[in-house]
Amino acid sequence: MSPGRGNRNVRIIWGLAIFCTVLTIGLAAVWWSSAHPAGFASLIGDLQVLTLAALMICCVGLIGAGILLHHADRAAAEHRHEADRARKAEASALLQHRRLGEAFDALPMGVALYDGDERLIAFNAAYNTLIQHIDGLDASMIGHSYEEVLTRLEAQLRQVFPDRDLSRWKAGYLRRFRERRVIDRLWDNGQTMRVGQVPTSSGGLVLTRMDITDLKQREEQGQVAQRRFDLLVNSLSDAVFSTDRTGRFSYVGGAMLQLLGYQPAELLGRRPHDIVHPDDRPQLEACIGRLRHERGVPVAYTHRGLCKDGTIRQIEVRMTALDKADNLDGEFAVTGVMRDVQAQHDMAERLRYELQRLDSLVQSSGASIVLVDRDLRIIMANNGFLNTRPGRSAEAVIGRPLREVIASPIDKAIFEAWFAAAPTDVIQAIEYENAVMDHQGRRRIYHVTANPVRNDTGHIQHIVFLAVDETERRAAELQLFDSSRLATVGEMASGVAHEINQPLTIIRFAAESLVEQLQDMAADASLASAGGVIDAKMTRIIAQTERAAAIIQELKAFSRRPETTARPFDVAETLRSATQLLREQLRLSRIEEVVDVDESCPPVLGHDSRLQQVIINLILNARDAILERRAADASQSQPGMVRITARSLPSISKVVATVEDNGPGIPDHVLPRLFEPFFTTKATGKGTGLGLSVSYQIIRQMGGTIVAENRAEGGACFTITLDVASADVTAVSSVRVVRSAVA
């Protein structure tokens, strides 16, 4: 029945019921108002009663029917509502089922659903797509057990792989299915398939197939990268570590076994404090505190590490806490490396010990030592230096400019050239002498060496000034020089006496001749008549007197002790004076003297009498060598010869003087020891062995060199090389540079 029709019937029944009820009420009113007698009226009254009763029954029936129809209509409406809801639910279920199926088929992995009895319920399209080499599942397999499905698939596989033994294939899959195992299978096409199983709450099982080829490749790449990383870390000489947010080791690698004797796994989960000496743990805590406040800033410190066997090693740790944006979402974690610095520590300890020893030697040395930096400021001064300056402490001089503390004659430009020199440039030390007054007013002579010190890169970093008090040694050396000079004077005495005797003899002969001539004159002759004779004789006497005076003056000048101050002097004039003193001796010895001196030679700095002493020693040695050769070989007819030369070398600012002879030369075994003190080849009583040694010391003090060699044509040759005096050297200079600063 339709909803509209049911409602209309209910309304009709309710209308009849209302009409009957109204009619019954009207008849009842007529009956009660009638006053008819009993006969006909009674009959009518009975009919009325019956009619009324019938009407009343009809009314009740109609009312009951209306009520029943009303409830029936309501029940029908509810049924219709339920049917509508059922249809809507069924449509929604169908829609959800269709959508679920679409989503089921859209899954990238293959899915097959089995119930608790291992029967196939459903599968998606991707399940078959992943096994394209066979037909796979179809709708006819739904409701079959897993074993039956495998049987069907086995038949499909036999068609694709007829030569393959599939006897164990089905049993293996069935066993893994019932064991609920997840396996990864590598197929012939290179794909890797992961077969997974997920149980459901109803007792069923979801069987999944997923192509994990890319995942496997990434896993393999990750494993390869991890192996490479492990190889790299394990090849390091350092131990690599990281800690988690709780401050415990989360990774340990590298040389931890060699470093502290621990396997990496033994330290995982432990705190770094466990491998740090207790006395050094506050330092570790301080570093961790710095890392907390300065994320991304590395810190380094050295501590004593506790080895597994109980020994202690010095460990250097460098660690960093990454910035919050990169470090476990802001959680505090640390990464770092540990390095074995025990060898460096031992070396540092040895170095500290050696430095202490060196400092003891430097401080206890009698020499004065001063170290300056590139700014020429004093950074170290030993006790020997401070003792020469009573009242001054190390604090009073350290940090001050060198020239404010001591006078240095070295031009500042030389220091600047040193500091600007390349690592490959050859730089030599500078030696000079300083004459200063000590606190007691005594004049002291110091031999100073300025020695540049290179750093690891080869550049000049410091300059060491070493001053040695040579006052006493210099006094003894001067006494030796003077003794040698006086010995030379004594050796020249016979020749000088003979040379002086010549003018004296001439004076005597002239005087005697004049006396005889005056006696032969007539008694009445005037003195004027003899004036010419007297003038001639007196002129000759005066000339010889001047000659003798000159010889005595030269000998006196040679014998006199020179001044202590070095002065510029003329080399050519000095060589001529030296040869003048020995000219007569060489003549008497039948030795030719050849003097070839360049008059343009520039002056040199030193003492002319000292150089004169050297030249005289060399000439006398040449004379003695020539005379010894004659005595040894009477048939030797070659005349003796001594040549003295002087030349200027402007290109290198040097003056070179030579003394050579044609004697027997110097034996080869004697050459290396020629300038040693007290070494001589002369017979006993004929030489002290100091002449050449003193000559070497004199030339060395003048900043020059002297070398000996044999001439190719026979004889010996001594070469003296001296530096040309600089233009700004003054006569009152108290400082003398001994060796050049540049090679």
Secondary structure as UniProt FT lines:
FT   HELIX           3..33
FT   HELIX           39..106
FT   STRAND          110..114
FT   TURN            116..117
FT   STRAND          119..123
FT   HELIX           125..129
FT   TURN            130..133
FT   HELIX           139..141
FT   TURN            142..143
FT   HELIX           146..160
FT   TURN            162..163
FT   HELIX           167..178
FT   TURN            179..180
FT   STRAND          183..186
FT   TURN            188..189
FT   STRAND          192..199
FT   TURN            201..202
FT   STRAND          205..211
FT   HELIX           213..235
FT   STRAND          239..243
FT   TURN            245..246
FT   STRAND          249..254
FT   HELIX           256..260
FT   HELIX           264..267
FT   TURN            268..269
FT   HELIX           272..275
FT   HELIX           278..280
FT   HELIX           281..293
FT   TURN            295..296
FT   STRAND          299..306
FT   TURN            308..309
FT   STRAND          312..320
FT   HELIX           324..326
FT   HELIX           328..330
FT   STRAND          334..340
FT   HELIX           342..364
FT   STRAND          368..372
FT   TURN            374..375
FT   STRAND          377..381
FT   HELIX           383..387
FT   TURN            390..391
FT   HELIX           394..397
FT   TURN            398..399
FT   HELIX           402..405
FT   HELIX           412..420
FT   TURN            423..424
FT   STRAND          430..437
FT   TURN            439..440
FT   STRAND          443..454
FT   TURN            456..457
FT   STRAND          460..469
FT   HELIX           471..520
FT   TURN            523..524
FT   HELIX           527..530
FT   HELIX           531..559
FT   STRAND          567..569
FT   HELIX           571..588
FT   TURN            589..590
FT   STRAND          591..597
FT   TURN            599..600
FT   STRAND          604..606
FT   HELIX           608..632
FT   TURN            634..635
FT   STRAND          640..649
FT   HELIX           650..652
FT   STRAND          654..661
FT   TURN            668..670
FT   HELIX           671..673
FT   TURN            674..675
FT   TURN            677..678
FT   TURN            684..685
FT   HELIX           691..701
FT   TURN            702..703
FT   STRAND          705..710
FT   TURN            712..713
FT   STRAND          716..724
FT   TURN            727..728
FT   TURN            731..732
FT   STRAND          736..739
//
